[in-house]
């Protein structure tokens, strides 16, 4: 594989941040918008859902609680951390900087991953991998079926609470499957999330109880490949 230039790696890192930051513009469908010329910082926001129901795979009560309560709590937590870090800078007092940096990493990552989780699903599923995404899947995993088998297995095997993530890894120019513990652990810096499945218990417990395997198997039927293909195309420009 050809050695990547520093510019190419930095571009990939930047795209990872842009695609991971769709919450700042209130978008949900996964379209990436490059930052404008304004340098004014933005707060984390709770994006609206693009659909009313994902039943029968995810029941309506879980969908509402997950989005309106859990995701909203991460938004509040991330914004609280930003405020407190600003206060620390103003006062020149960083005694609690470790705590607030941890809160920002945890809650901020929760905001990003939840936004991309909503954008990874569509009622009854939608589309199929676009040509470029299909080719990348085939190159990295041998076939779409092999990728999905690994993705499902990795997602089911996440230790504790976390996520299964299919991501574009710009440093090696390949797709990789990652497990994320909590929201912020076990990541590869600069990797761009393409497909995300939440396996925190609040994502499935009302309907599936402790049967994470059943939830993941059902979840695979509602993947929004149209949105995933758009994210991949943006990541690999």
GUNU-830305 format. One record per residue (C-alpha): residue number from 0; x negated, y, z; residue in three letters. Coordinates in Angstrom, 2 decimals, m for minus. Layout:
<pts>
<pt NUM,<X,Y,Z>,Ala> ...
</pts>
This chain:
<pts>
<pt 0,<0.00,0.00,0.00>,Unk> <pt 1,<m1.29,3.44,m0.89>,Unk> <pt 2,<m2.63,5.55,1.93>,Unk> <pt 3,<m0.27,8.39,2.81>,Unk> <pt 4,<m1.50,11.96,2.78>,Unk> <pt 5,<m1.16,14.07,5.91>,Unk> <pt 6,<1.43,16.18,4.09>,Unk> <pt 7,<3.54,13.12,3.28>,Unk> <pt 8,<3.48,11.95,6.88>,Unk> <pt 9,<4.42,15.38,8.17>,Unk> <pt 10,<7.23,15.59,5.65>,Unk> <pt 11,<8.55,12.29,6.92>,Unk> <pt 12,<8.33,13.47,10.51>,Unk> <pt 13,<10.14,16.66,9.63>,Unk> <pt 14,<12.89,14.76,7.86>,Unk> <pt 15,<13.25,12.54,10.89>,Unk> <pt 16,<13.83,15.59,13.04>,Unk> <pt 17,<16.23,17.14,10.55>,Unk> <pt 18,<18.28,13.98,10.06>,Unk> <pt 19,<18.23,13.30,13.76>,Unk> <pt 20,<19.40,16.84,14.48>,Unk> <pt 21,<22.66,16.84,12.54>,Unk> <pt 22,<24.49,17.56,15.79>,Unk> <pt 23,<23.13,21.12,15.80>,Unk> <pt 24,<25.32,21.99,12.83>,Unk> <pt 25,<28.38,20.08,13.97>,Unk> <pt 26,<28.15,17.64,11.05>,Unk> <pt 27,<29.03,13.98,11.38>,Unk> <pt 28,<28.94,12.32,8.02>,Unk> <pt 29,<25.15,12.10,8.00>,Unk> <pt 30,<24.39,14.75,5.38>,Unk> <pt 31,<21.15,16.50,6.27>,Unk> <pt 32,<20.79,20.26,6.05>,Unk> <pt 33,<17.34,21.77,6.03>,Unk> <pt 34,<16.89,24.46,8.68>,Unk> <pt 35,<17.62,27.98,7.47>,Unk> <pt 36,<15.38,30.99,7.76>,Unk> <pt 37,<16.76,31.94,11.16>,Unk> <pt 38,<14.57,30.89,14.07>,Unk> <pt 39,<17.36,31.27,16.62>,Unk> <pt 40,<17.64,28.09,18.71>,Unk> <pt 41,<20.92,26.22,18.68>,Unk> <pt 42,<22.70,24.27,21.40>,Unk> <pt 43,<23.72,20.64,21.18>,Unk> <pt 44,<27.36,20.26,20.09>,Unk> <pt 45,<29.92,17.46,20.07>,Unk> <pt 46,<30.84,16.79,16.42>,Unk> <pt 47,<34.43,15.91,15.55>,Unk> <pt 48,<35.19,12.37,14.46>,Unk> <pt 49,<35.78,11.95,10.73>,Unk> <pt 50,<38.38,9.22,11.31>,Unk> <pt 51,<41.22,8.60,13.75>,Unk> <pt 52,<40.79,4.87,14.28>,Unk> <pt 53,<38.38,1.97,13.81>,Unk> <pt 54,<40.87,m0.60,15.05>,Unk> <pt 55,<40.79,m3.61,15.21>,Unk> <pt 56,<36.98,m3.67,15.47>,Unk> <pt 57,<36.85,m0.85,18.02>,Unk> <pt 58,<40.06,m0.14,19.90>,Unk> <pt 59,<41.40,3.40,20.04>,Unk> <pt 60,<40.95,3.74,23.80>,Unk> <pt 61,<37.25,2.87,23.58>,Unk> <pt 62,<36.76,5.21,20.62>,Unk> <pt 63,<38.35,8.13,22.50>,Unk> <pt 64,<36.52,7.50,25.77>,Unk> <pt 65,<33.20,6.95,24.03>,Unk> <pt 66,<33.37,10.12,21.96>,Unk> <pt 67,<35.29,12.51,24.22>,Unk> <pt 68,<33.71,11.51,27.54>,Unk> <pt 69,<30.38,9.69,27.10>,Unk> <pt 70,<29.04,11.59,24.08>,Unk> <pt 71,<30.31,14.85,25.54>,Unk> <pt 72,<28.41,14.12,28.77>,Unk> <pt 73,<25.15,13.76,26.82>,Unk> <pt 74,<25.82,17.08,25.11>,Unk> <pt 75,<26.36,18.75,28.47>,Unk> <pt 76,<23.28,17.09,29.94>,Unk> <pt 77,<21.03,18.10,27.06>,Unk> <pt 78,<22.22,21.71,27.12>,Unk> <pt 79,<21.76,21.82,30.91>,Unk> <pt 80,<18.14,20.68,30.46>,Unk> <pt 81,<17.54,23.40,27.87>,Unk> <pt 82,<18.93,26.03,30.24>,Unk> <pt 83,<16.84,24.85,33.17>,Unk> <pt 84,<13.66,24.70,31.11>,Unk> <pt 85,<14.38,28.26,29.98>,Unk> <pt 86,<14.77,29.34,33.60>,Unk> <pt 87,<11.47,27.66,34.43>,Unk> <pt 88,<9.70,29.57,31.66>,Unk> <pt 89,<11.23,32.86,32.79>,Unk> <pt 90,<10.18,32.29,36.40>,Unk> <pt 91,<6.82,30.73,35.59>,Unk> <pt 92,<7.85,27.92,37.94>,Unk> <pt 93,<7.41,24.43,36.47>,Unk> <pt 94,<7.76,22.40,39.65>,Unk> <pt 95,<10.67,20.44,38.14>,Unk> <pt 96,<9.39,20.30,34.58>,Unk> <pt 97,<8.99,16.50,34.63>,Unk> <pt 98,<12.61,16.05,35.67>,Unk> <pt 99,<14.05,18.41,33.06>,Unk> <pt 100,<11.84,17.10,30.27>,Unk> <pt 101,<13.08,13.61,31.09>,Unk> <pt 102,<16.67,14.85,31.09>,Unk> <pt 103,<16.17,16.51,27.71>,Unk> <pt 104,<14.64,13.37,26.18>,Unk> <pt 105,<17.39,11.09,27.54>,Unk> <pt 106,<20.41,13.27,26.87>,Unk> <pt 107,<19.10,14.80,23.65>,Unk> <pt 108,<18.38,11.38,22.19>,Unk> <pt 109,<21.85,10.30,23.32>,Unk> <pt 110,<23.35,13.18,21.36>,Unk> <pt 111,<21.42,12.37,18.19>,Unk> <pt 112,<22.03,8.62,18.25>,Unk> <pt 113,<25.73,8.98,19.01>,Unk> <pt 114,<26.22,11.42,16.15>,Unk> <pt 115,<24.51,9.00,13.78>,Unk> <pt 116,<26.45,6.06,15.26>,Unk> <pt 117,<29.76,7.71,14.36>,Unk> <pt 118,<28.34,8.34,10.89>,Unk> <pt 119,<27.36,4.68,10.48>,Unk> <pt 120,<30.96,3.45,10.59>,Unk> <pt 121,<34.09,3.74,8.48>,Unk> <pt 122,<37.48,2.02,8.83>,Unk> <pt 123,<37.13,m1.42,7.19>,Unk> <pt 124,<33.65,m0.45,6.00>,Unk> <pt 125,<32.80,1.63,2.94>,Unk> <pt 126,<30.71,1.19,m0.18>,Unk> <pt 127,<27.51,m0.78,m0.55>,Unk> <pt 128,<23.82,0.14,m0.38>,Unk> <pt 129,<22.88,2.53,m3.18>,Unk> <pt 130,<20.27,1.39,m5.67>,Unk> <pt 131,<17.30,2.99,m3.88>,Unk> <pt 132,<18.40,1.75,m0.46>,Unk> <pt 133,<19.12,m1.71,m1.87>,Unk> <pt 134,<15.66,m1.88,m3.41>,Unk> <pt 135,<14.03,m0.73,m0.16>,Unk> <pt 136,<15.95,m3.36,1.81>,Unk> <pt 137,<14.89,m6.04,m0.65>,Unk> <pt 138,<11.23,m4.92,m0.49>,Unk> <pt 139,<11.11,m4.85,3.31>,Unk> <pt 140,<13.27,m7.86,4.21>,Unk> <pt 141,<13.66,m10.01,1.10>,Unk> <pt 142,<17.41,m9.46,0.74>,Unk> <pt 143,<20.33,m7.57,2.25>,Unk> <pt 144,<21.53,m10.75,3.95>,Unk> <pt 145,<18.14,m11.24,5.64>,Unk> <pt 146,<18.08,m7.62,6.78>,Unk> <pt 147,<21.58,m7.84,8.23>,Unk> <pt 148,<20.72,m11.08,10.02>,Unk> <pt 149,<17.67,m9.48,11.64>,Unk> <pt 150,<19.57,m6.28,12.43>,Unk> <pt 151,<22.38,m8.19,14.14>,Unk> <pt 152,<19.98,m10.40,16.09>,Unk> <pt 153,<17.84,m7.45,17.23>,Unk> <pt 154,<20.91,m5.45,18.24>,Unk> <pt 155,<22.37,m8.31,20.25>,Unk> <pt 156,<19.02,m8.85,21.99>,Unk> <pt 157,<18.50,m5.25,23.19>,Unk> <pt 158,<17.43,m5.47,26.82>,Unk> <pt 159,<19.93,m3.66,29.04>,Unk> <pt 160,<21.58,m0.66,27.40>,Unk> <pt 161,<20.47,0.64,24.03>,Unk> <pt 162,<20.74,0.57,20.27>,Unk> <pt 163,<19.97,m1.35,17.12>,Unk> <pt 164,<18.46,0.92,14.46>,Unk> <pt 165,<17.57,0.48,10.80>,Unk> <pt 166,<15.09,3.27,10.10>,Unk> <pt 167,<12.87,4.59,7.34>,Unk> <pt 168,<9.29,4.64,8.62>,Unk> <pt 169,<7.38,7.27,6.57>,Unk> <pt 170,<3.90,6.40,7.84>,Unk> <pt 171,<4.13,2.99,6.15>,Unk> <pt 172,<6.87,3.87,3.62>,Unk> <pt 173,<9.10,0.97,4.57>,Unk> <pt 174,<12.37,0.24,6.29>,Unk> <pt 175,<12.05,m1.17,9.81>,Unk> <pt 176,<14.50,m2.51,12.37>,Unk> <pt 177,<14.00,m1.11,15.86>,Unk> <pt 178,<15.51,m1.70,19.26>,Unk> <pt 179,<16.00,1.42,21.38>,Unk> <pt 180,<16.30,0.95,25.13>,Unk> <pt 181,<18.40,3.62,26.83>,Unk> <pt 182,<18.27,6.29,24.10>,Unk> <pt 183,<14.66,7.35,23.93>,Unk> <pt 184,<12.45,4.29,24.54>,Unk> <pt 185,<10.78,1.94,22.01>,Unk> <pt 186,<10.97,4.38,19.11>,Unk> <pt 187,<8.40,5.07,16.41>,Unk> <pt 188,<7.74,8.80,16.17>,Unk> <pt 189,<8.92,10.23,12.86>,Unk> <pt 190,<11.11,7.25,11.96>,Unk> <pt 191,<14.37,8.36,10.31>,Unk> <pt 192,<17.50,6.51,11.51>,Unk> <pt 193,<19.54,5.14,8.61>,Unk> <pt 194,<21.97,2.75,10.33>,Unk> <pt 195,<22.71,2.75,14.08>,Unk> <pt 196,<24.71,0.39,16.31>,Unk> <pt 197,<25.42,1.30,19.94>,Unk> <pt 198,<25.22,m1.58,22.43>,Unk> <pt 199,<25.67,0.33,25.65>,Unk> <pt 200,<28.52,m1.45,27.44>,Unk> <pt 201,<30.79,1.59,27.19>,Unk> <pt 202,<30.77,1.06,23.39>,Unk> <pt 203,<32.59,m2.28,23.59>,Unk> <pt 204,<33.50,m3.38,27.13>,Unk> <pt 205,<37.24,m2.57,27.13>,Unk> <pt 206,<37.87,m4.90,24.17>,Unk> <pt 207,<34.98,m7.38,24.25>,Unk> <pt 208,<34.09,m7.34,27.95>,Unk> <pt 209,<30.61,m8.91,28.22>,Unk> <pt 210,<30.72,m10.47,24.74>,Unk> <pt 211,<28.20,m8.20,23.02>,Unk> <pt 212,<27.62,m10.80,20.31>,Unk> <pt 213,<31.28,m10.71,19.26>,Unk> <pt 214,<31.23,m6.91,19.16>,Unk> <pt 215,<28.09,m6.76,16.99>,Unk> <pt 216,<29.45,m9.39,14.60>,Unk> <pt 217,<32.67,m7.39,14.22>,Unk> <pt 218,<30.76,m4.10,13.92>,Unk> <pt 219,<28.90,m5.38,10.88>,Unk> <pt 220,<32.21,m5.32,8.98>,Unk> <pt 221,<32.72,m1.54,9.35>,Unk> <pt 222,<29.33,m0.24,8.14>,Unk> <pt 223,<29.54,2.95,6.12>,Unk> <pt 224,<27.01,2.19,3.39>,Unk> <pt 225,<27.89,5.37,1.50>,Unk> <pt 226,<26.70,7.51,4.40>,Unk> <pt 227,<23.65,5.29,5.02>,Unk> <pt 228,<22.66,5.57,1.37>,Unk> <pt 229,<22.88,9.37,1.55>,Unk> <pt 230,<20.67,9.46,4.63>,Unk> <pt 231,<18.14,7.18,2.96>,Unk> <pt 232,<18.08,9.30,m0.19>,Unk> <pt 233,<17.44,12.42,1.89>,Unk> <pt 234,<14.72,10.71,3.92>,Unk> <pt 235,<12.82,9.56,0.84>,Unk> <pt 236,<12.96,12.71,m1.31>,Unk> 
</pts>
